[in-house]
Amino acid sequence: MIPTLWRLGLLLALRSRVRPGAPGTLPATATRVILGVWIAALAVAALVVVACVALLVWVVVRA
């Protein structure tokens, strides 16, 4: 469900950037907020993946 929300947020942000001010698009401030939250969520997901890999390596090395 979260990846679907990410895609939806990115789609809304990109749509606003393609045709700013057109009906059905978001204002520029909302676009920046959505992109910022989306990028922050990707950064957190990347950190979680790195932490899991580091934990896995640590467990394998100690075994």
Secondary structure, DSSP 8 states (H G I E B T S, - for coil): -HHHHHHHHHHHHHHHHHSTTSTT---HHHHHHHHHHHHHHHHHHHHHHHHHHHHHHHHHHH-
